[in-house]
Amino acid sequence: MKIFVGCCGFTKAMKKYMEEFTLVETQTTFYRIVRPEVAKKWRESAPTDFIFTVKAFQGITHPPSSPTWRRSNIKPTQLHGYFQPTREVMESWEKTKAICKELNAPVVVIQAPPTFTDSQENRNRAERFFSTIKRDGLTIGFEPRGWSRESIIEVCENSRVTHVTDPFASDPLSLGGTGTIYLRLHGSPPGRKMYSYTYTDDDLRMLADKLPTYDAERIFVLFNNMSMESDAKRLLKFLRA
């Protein structure tokens, strides 16, 4: 088992960050269409062992009513989002995949909005999307929000995708046969101070003890809270102890 730890987005200048971590999850790729030549420069500027994972473009998942579109460089339509079987959604996937190729990313994270509720129609949409796309060797992480255990397991198993989760809220429910666990830590284990929460040493020791017990070939741990850099560094320290 290999365990990789990093942050959701660069917390400082890219070069400095890469001196301290070997993993990052790109965030710009969710909000905007990133040109492949830009991603190529990112890859060329990174050490050979540095890992980029990619958060998929919101055109796949988020409808035009989502406030996240305010940061986009394209104007969304009703044909974007919610895994619809439309040209716009499929183009969003192809553009995401092109970025993954340039970055040599092993995993792409597809995060559904809370408004993509746990219904039979939405489960069918997600499964149809995952069965239609060409993956080109990519492992797909699926992060639904507010879904039942049964629905998450059903979609992940049927679609060969791994459940993306916060380990302080839920253990991964299915790896979908990928051999990969992907954890996104949003703060608050559990509680009300999402994102602004700073993990305690006890929190991180507990996580460091838990990770080796998971049955996976590789585990990606991405912090996504306000103190993510310092928290990630402390977790690495406990893992190396």
N, C-alpha and C positions, 0 to 999 in steps of 0.2 A: 504493500500500500504506500502511495505517495500522497503527502499532504502539502498543499500550497496555500499560502496566506497572502492576502493583499487588500486593496481598497477599491471601492466603487468610484472610480475617477482618480485622477492624479491630485494629490494633496499639496503638491509643490511643483517646482520646475521639473519637467519630465526627466532630465538627465539626473538630477539629484534624487528623485524618487527611485529611479532604476538602480541607483547605488545602494539603496536600502531594502528594496523589495524585488521579488522575481515574478510578481503577478499584479495585473490590474484588470478591472472590468471597465471597458470604455462606456462613457455616459453620453458623450456627444452624439454617438451613433443612434441613440434612441430619439433624441430631439430633432436632429437634422439629417439631411442626406449628405453624407461625407463622400467626397470624391475619392476613387480608388488610389489616385496618385498621392493624395494626402496620407492615406493609410500606409502606402508604400514607404513614405518618408518616415513615418512613425516606426515601422518595422526596421528600416535601415539604421535608425538612430539608437536602436535597442541592442543590448547584449544578445548573443545567440540563444542563451538559455532563458531569456525573459519571455513570459507568457502573457499574451493578450487574450482575454475573453471579451465577447461583444454582447452588449445589450441591443436587441433587435430594434429596428426603426419602428416607431409608433404607428406608422401607416398600416401595419398588420393588425394591430390590436385596438387602437384607440380611435373612437369616433370624433368627428370635427368639433363636437361640443366639449371635448376634454380641454382643460386649461393648459395642458402640456404643449398643445399646438402653438401657443403664443411664441414659443422659442424656435419654431420650425422655419426653414427657408423655402417651404412650399406651402401652397394654400390647399387645405384638405377639402374633400367633398364627402357626400354621404356614402360614397363607394369605398371610402377608407375605413379600416378598423373592423373589429369584431369577427375577424377571420372569415370575412365574406368571400365567396367564390367569385371575386371580381378581378379585372385586370389591374386595378390600382393596388389591391392587396398583394397580388402575386409579384408585381413590379417592386413593391416594398421589400418582399422577401429576396428577390434576385439582387437588389441593390445591397441589402444586408449581407447576403452571401458573398458578393464581390469584395466587400470590406473584410470579411472573415478570411477570404483567400489571400488577400494582400498581407494581412497580419499573421497568417498561419495560425489562426485561432482554433483551438480544439473544441471550444464550446460556445454556443450562442444561447443567450437567455431571452426567452419570449415571455414577457410579463403582461398578463391581462389586467385591465382596469377593474376596480370593484364593481362597476356597472355591468361587467360581463358576468352575469349571475349564474348560479348553479341550476341550469334548466336543461331539459333534454335537448332542446333546440341548440343551445350553446355547446353542449357536449358534442353533439353531432357536427356542428360547425368546426370545432377544434379538431376532431378526429378526421374530418374530411380534408381540412387544410394539411394536417400532418401526413396524411396518406397520399396527398397530391404532389407535394413539393419534392424537388430533388435536393438531397442533403449533401452530396459530394463529400461524404466522410465526416461531416460535422455531427457532434453530439448536441442534442437540443435539450435545454432545460426549460421546463414549463412552470411558471409561477402564477397559478390562479389565486384569487383572493376571495375568502368567504365560502369556499366550496366544502362539501362534506368529504370525509375520509373516503367513502365508497366511490364518489364521483372522481376524485383525484386518482385513486388507484385504477379505476376503470379506464380513464383516458390515457394515463401513462402506460399501462400495460398494453392497451390496444394500439397505441401510437408509437411505442418504442421511444419514449421521452422520459427524462428523469425529473422527478418532483423537486422543484426549487423551494426551499423553505428556510425559515429562521429556526435554528435548533433550540432556541429558548422558548419557542412557541409550539413547535412540533418536530419530531424526528422525520426524516424523509420517509414518505409512505410507499414510494416505488421508485426503483431505478430504471424501470422499463427495459431491463436487459442491457443497459449501457455500461454497467460497471463503474459509473461515475456518480458521485454525490456532489451537489452544488448547494452551498449554504450562503445565504445573504443575511447578515446580522443588522437589523434595523434599530437596535437599542431597546431597552426596557425588557427585562427577562423575568416574568412579564410585568406589565404595569402601565402607567399612563404617560410616561415621558418618552414617547417614541422619538427617535433621532437625536434628541438632546441628552439622552442618557449616556453616562460614561460607565463602562463595565468595571466592576470591582475585581480585585485580584481573585477573590473566591469564585466569581462568575467564570473567569478565564481559566482558572485551575480546573474547574469542573468540566469545562469544554475540552481542555487539553487531555483530560482523562477519558472523556467520552469518545473523541474522534477515533482513536485506534480500535475501538470496539465495533465500529461500523464495518459491515461486510461490503467492501468496495475496492476497486483497483486504484482509484485515485479520488481525492477529496479536494475540492476548491472551497476555501473559506474567504468570503468577501465581506469586509465591514462597510456599513452604509449608515453610520451615525456621525454626529458632529465631531466626536473625538476619535474618528476611525483610525487615524494614523498611529496615535499613541496606543490605542487598544490593540491594533494589529501587531505592533512591536512587542507588546507585553505577552500576547498569545504565543508569538514565536519564541520568546524567552522561555515560557513554560513548556513548550513542546520540546525544546532542546535540553531542558534540565534533566 
